[in-house]
């Protein structure tokens, strides 16, 4: 919690203590016939001063106990110092709160009431017990809430770490998959056209150098994702020549939007391996990014489309293991839960709002990723 949030929560508890004091005054007036105004002043002043003493002491003690906790750990956010601290805080805070509250009430109402410092020691002990009872009840309630909040924070931390480990595993599996596919293509080209194989190897080295740093980051700008796709497609054009045509469409206002690295790479690989390579004439791959309104009318989302003019889904339904598509879906589920999606459909250019009918031609496949909108960095 930020200092502002702590202050807000402190003020809310203060208002609750005032309401608690008013409730006590009403009950005493109705049950025993006490005069309402003096009883109200006494109850509100005493409840407020006891709350300020006990709650303030609790916050100061918690700050001292967890003063060495790193800011990134749940302990740094805890506001419960433990019962060994709270027992003396309750006793001392009740005495101070009841004494100061009684004196304040006497000053406001112009009356003289009993307190710890007036009367016999038995009266003082009785007043202490009476003032401790509500303090103990409220403190135990807060302890229960703090315990539940600490357990929830621990569960959330464990879930976040598990998600991060799963995501790292998915990314570590995805990078060799892309590399092995490229090396297999290079092996074929070595036997068919050694000069082109050498050019492809040079392009591969440059591509891996540029991709290595980006692939180790949790996120990178969408412009970097498109740049890596451009490198990969240039690598594939060395092997396929004129059979592969490409188009990358990234509006400038979306260049800084953060996205997971290598998110579109498996989709482009599928376009080439399963869509265009089986087609003698080859075809075209088009990647585009758009900002669109959510269908419900609330908010916006980033829409990424990967379109090819290959043989279509029907011809590739039984081809390959679909490893890349499964990895993309798992990464989206890990990172965004149900707020992101991936769809893969057979399309016609007339039915595809993101396609260019004059260049794409008929047939092919459209993969669409929808991500929650994130502010560009």
GIBEL-V341203 format. One record per backbone hydrogen bond with DSSP energy under -0.5 kcal/mol. CO is the residue of the C=O (numbers start at 1). NH is the residue of the N-H. E is the energy in kcal/mol with one decimal. If there is no record, write none. Layout:
BEGIN
co:CO nh:NH e:E
co:CO nh:NH e:E
END
This chain:
BEGIN
co:2 nh:6 e:-2.4
co:3 nh:7 e:-2.5
co:4 nh:8 e:-2.2
co:5 nh:9 e:-2.5
co:6 nh:10 e:-2.3
co:7 nh:11 e:-2.3
co:8 nh:12 e:-2.2
co:9 nh:13 e:-2.1
co:10 nh:14 e:-1.7
co:11 nh:15 e:-2.2
co:12 nh:16 e:-1.9
co:13 nh:17 e:-1.9
co:14 nh:18 e:-1.9
co:15 nh:19 e:-2.2
co:16 nh:20 e:-2.4
co:17 nh:21 e:-2.3
co:18 nh:22 e:-2.2
co:19 nh:23 e:-2.3
co:20 nh:24 e:-2.1
co:21 nh:25 e:-2.1
co:22 nh:26 e:-2.3
co:23 nh:27 e:-2.4
co:24 nh:28 e:-2.7
co:25 nh:29 e:-2.2
co:26 nh:30 e:-2.5
co:27 nh:31 e:-2.6
co:28 nh:32 e:-2.3
co:28 nh:34 e:-1.0
co:29 nh:33 e:-1.2
co:35 nh:39 e:-1.6
co:36 nh:40 e:-3.1
co:37 nh:41 e:-2.6
co:38 nh:42 e:-2.5
co:39 nh:43 e:-2.7
co:40 nh:44 e:-2.7
co:41 nh:45 e:-2.3
co:42 nh:46 e:-2.2
co:43 nh:47 e:-2.7
co:44 nh:48 e:-2.4
co:45 nh:49 e:-2.2
co:46 nh:50 e:-2.5
co:47 nh:51 e:-2.4
co:48 nh:52 e:-2.5
co:49 nh:53 e:-2.2
co:50 nh:54 e:-2.7
co:51 nh:55 e:-3.0
co:51 nh:56 e:-0.5
co:52 nh:56 e:-1.6
co:53 nh:57 e:-1.8
co:54 nh:58 e:-2.3
co:55 nh:59 e:-2.3
co:56 nh:60 e:-2.2
co:57 nh:61 e:-2.5
co:58 nh:62 e:-2.7
co:59 nh:63 e:-2.3
co:60 nh:64 e:-1.8
co:61 nh:65 e:-2.8
co:62 nh:66 e:-2.3
co:64 nh:67 e:-1.2
co:66 nh:69 e:-1.1
co:70 nh:73 e:-1.8
co:73 nh:76 e:-0.9
co:74 nh:77 e:-1.6
co:75 nh:78 e:-1.3
co:79 nh:81 e:-0.5
co:82 nh:85 e:-0.9
co:82 nh:86 e:-2.1
co:83 nh:87 e:-2.4
co:84 nh:88 e:-0.5
co:85 nh:89 e:-1.6
co:86 nh:90 e:-2.8
co:87 nh:91 e:-2.1
co:88 nh:92 e:-2.7
co:89 nh:93 e:-2.5
co:90 nh:94 e:-2.3
co:91 nh:95 e:-2.2
co:92 nh:96 e:-2.7
co:93 nh:97 e:-3.0
co:94 nh:98 e:-2.9
co:95 nh:99 e:-2.3
co:96 nh:100 e:-3.0
co:97 nh:101 e:-2.6
co:98 nh:102 e:-2.2
co:99 nh:103 e:-2.3
co:100 nh:104 e:-2.5
co:101 nh:105 e:-2.4
co:102 nh:106 e:-2.6
co:103 nh:107 e:-2.0
co:104 nh:108 e:-2.1
co:105 nh:109 e:-3.1
co:106 nh:110 e:-2.0
co:106 nh:111 e:-0.5
co:115 nh:118 e:-1.0
co:120 nh:124 e:-1.8
co:121 nh:125 e:-2.5
co:122 nh:126 e:-2.5
co:123 nh:127 e:-2.5
co:124 nh:128 e:-2.1
co:125 nh:129 e:-2.5
co:126 nh:130 e:-2.5
co:127 nh:131 e:-2.3
co:128 nh:132 e:-1.9
co:129 nh:133 e:-1.8
co:130 nh:134 e:-0.8
co:131 nh:135 e:-0.9
co:132 nh:136 e:-3.1
co:133 nh:137 e:-2.2
co:134 nh:138 e:-2.6
co:135 nh:139 e:-2.3
co:136 nh:140 e:-2.8
co:137 nh:141 e:-2.0
co:138 nh:142 e:-2.3
co:139 nh:143 e:-2.6
co:140 nh:144 e:-2.5
co:141 nh:145 e:-2.1
co:142 nh:146 e:-2.8
co:143 nh:147 e:-2.6
co:144 nh:148 e:-2.3
co:145 nh:149 e:-2.6
co:146 nh:150 e:-2.5
co:147 nh:151 e:-2.2
co:148 nh:152 e:-2.4
co:149 nh:153 e:-2.4
co:150 nh:154 e:-2.2
co:151 nh:155 e:-2.4
co:152 nh:156 e:-2.6
co:153 nh:157 e:-2.4
co:154 nh:158 e:-2.4
co:155 nh:159 e:-2.5
co:156 nh:160 e:-2.6
co:157 nh:161 e:-2.6
co:158 nh:162 e:-2.4
co:159 nh:163 e:-2.5
co:160 nh:164 e:-2.4
co:161 nh:165 e:-2.6
co:162 nh:166 e:-2.5
co:163 nh:167 e:-2.4
co:164 nh:168 e:-2.5
co:165 nh:169 e:-2.1
co:166 nh:170 e:-2.4
co:167 nh:171 e:-2.5
co:168 nh:172 e:-2.5
co:169 nh:173 e:-1.7
co:170 nh:174 e:-2.0
co:171 nh:175 e:-2.1
co:172 nh:176 e:-0.8
co:173 nh:177 e:-1.2
co:174 nh:178 e:-2.0
co:175 nh:179 e:-2.1
co:176 nh:180 e:-3.1
co:177 nh:181 e:-1.9
co:178 nh:182 e:-1.9
co:179 nh:183 e:-2.6
co:180 nh:184 e:-2.2
co:181 nh:185 e:-1.9
co:182 nh:186 e:-2.3
co:183 nh:187 e:-2.3
co:184 nh:188 e:-1.6
co:185 nh:189 e:-1.9
co:186 nh:190 e:-1.9
co:187 nh:191 e:-1.1
co:188 nh:192 e:-1.1
co:189 nh:193 e:-3.3
co:193 nh:197 e:-2.2
co:194 nh:198 e:-2.4
co:195 nh:199 e:-2.1
co:196 nh:200 e:-2.4
co:197 nh:201 e:-2.3
co:198 nh:202 e:-2.2
co:199 nh:203 e:-2.1
co:200 nh:204 e:-2.3
co:201 nh:205 e:-2.3
co:202 nh:206 e:-2.0
co:203 nh:207 e:-2.4
co:204 nh:208 e:-2.7
co:205 nh:209 e:-2.1
co:206 nh:210 e:-1.9
co:207 nh:211 e:-2.0
co:208 nh:212 e:-2.2
co:209 nh:213 e:-0.7
co:210 nh:214 e:-0.7
co:211 nh:215 e:-2.7
co:212 nh:216 e:-0.7
co:213 nh:216 e:-0.8
co:214 nh:217 e:-1.3
co:220 nh:259 e:-2.5
co:221 nh:224 e:-0.6
co:221 nh:225 e:-1.6
co:222 nh:226 e:-2.4
co:223 nh:227 e:-2.1
co:224 nh:228 e:-2.2
co:225 nh:229 e:-1.9
co:226 nh:230 e:-2.4
co:227 nh:231 e:-2.0
co:228 nh:232 e:-2.5
co:229 nh:233 e:-2.9
co:230 nh:234 e:-2.0
co:231 nh:235 e:-1.9
co:232 nh:236 e:-2.2
co:233 nh:237 e:-2.1
co:234 nh:238 e:-1.1
co:235 nh:239 e:-0.8
co:236 nh:240 e:-2.8
co:237 nh:241 e:-2.2
co:240 nh:243 e:-1.7
co:241 nh:244 e:-1.5
co:243 nh:245 e:-0.5
co:243 nh:283 e:-2.9
co:245 nh:285 e:-2.7
co:247 nh:249 e:-0.5
co:247 nh:287 e:-2.6
co:248 nh:250 e:-0.6
co:249 nh:289 e:-1.5
co:251 nh:254 e:-1.8
co:252 nh:255 e:-1.3
co:254 nh:257 e:-1.4
co:255 nh:223 e:-2.5
co:256 nh:377 e:-2.6
co:257 nh:222 e:-1.6
co:259 nh:220 e:-2.5
co:260 nh:263 e:-1.0
co:262 nh:266 e:-0.6
co:264 nh:268 e:-2.1
co:265 nh:269 e:-2.4
co:266 nh:270 e:-2.3
co:267 nh:271 e:-1.9
co:268 nh:272 e:-1.9
co:269 nh:273 e:-3.2
co:270 nh:274 e:-2.2
co:270 nh:275 e:-1.0
co:271 nh:275 e:-0.7
co:271 nh:276 e:-1.9
co:272 nh:277 e:-2.8
co:275 nh:311 e:-1.5
co:276 nh:279 e:-1.3
co:278 nh:280 e:-0.6
co:279 nh:282 e:-1.5
co:283 nh:245 e:-2.2
co:284 nh:309 e:-1.2
co:285 nh:247 e:-1.6
co:286 nh:307 e:-3.2
co:287 nh:249 e:-3.2
co:288 nh:305 e:-2.4
co:289 nh:251 e:-0.5
co:290 nh:292 e:-0.6
co:290 nh:303 e:-3.1
co:292 nh:301 e:-2.8
co:294 nh:297 e:-2.3
co:297 nh:299 e:-0.6
co:299 nh:294 e:-1.8
co:300 nh:373 e:-1.2
co:301 nh:292 e:-2.5
co:301 nh:303 e:-0.5
co:302 nh:304 e:-0.5
co:302 nh:371 e:-2.9
co:303 nh:290 e:-2.4
co:304 nh:369 e:-3.0
co:305 nh:288 e:-2.4
co:306 nh:367 e:-2.7
co:307 nh:286 e:-3.1
co:308 nh:365 e:-0.7
co:312 nh:316 e:-0.6
co:313 nh:316 e:-0.9
co:313 nh:317 e:-0.8
co:316 nh:319 e:-0.9
co:322 nh:326 e:-2.0
co:323 nh:327 e:-2.3
co:324 nh:328 e:-2.1
co:325 nh:329 e:-2.2
co:326 nh:330 e:-2.2
co:327 nh:331 e:-2.6
co:328 nh:332 e:-2.4
co:329 nh:333 e:-2.3
co:330 nh:334 e:-2.3
co:331 nh:335 e:-2.6
co:332 nh:336 e:-2.8
co:332 nh:337 e:-0.6
co:333 nh:337 e:-1.1
co:336 nh:339 e:-1.8
co:337 nh:340 e:-0.7
co:341 nh:370 e:-2.3
co:343 nh:368 e:-2.6
co:345 nh:366 e:-2.8
co:348 nh:351 e:-2.1
co:348 nh:352 e:-0.6
co:349 nh:352 e:-1.0
co:351 nh:353 e:-0.7
co:352 nh:355 e:-1.4
co:355 nh:357 e:-0.7
co:356 nh:359 e:-1.8
co:356 nh:360 e:-2.7
co:357 nh:361 e:-0.8
co:364 nh:347 e:-1.3
co:365 nh:308 e:-2.1
co:366 nh:345 e:-2.3
co:367 nh:306 e:-2.6
co:368 nh:343 e:-2.3
co:369 nh:304 e:-2.9
co:369 nh:371 e:-0.5
co:370 nh:341 e:-1.7
co:371 nh:302 e:-2.3
END
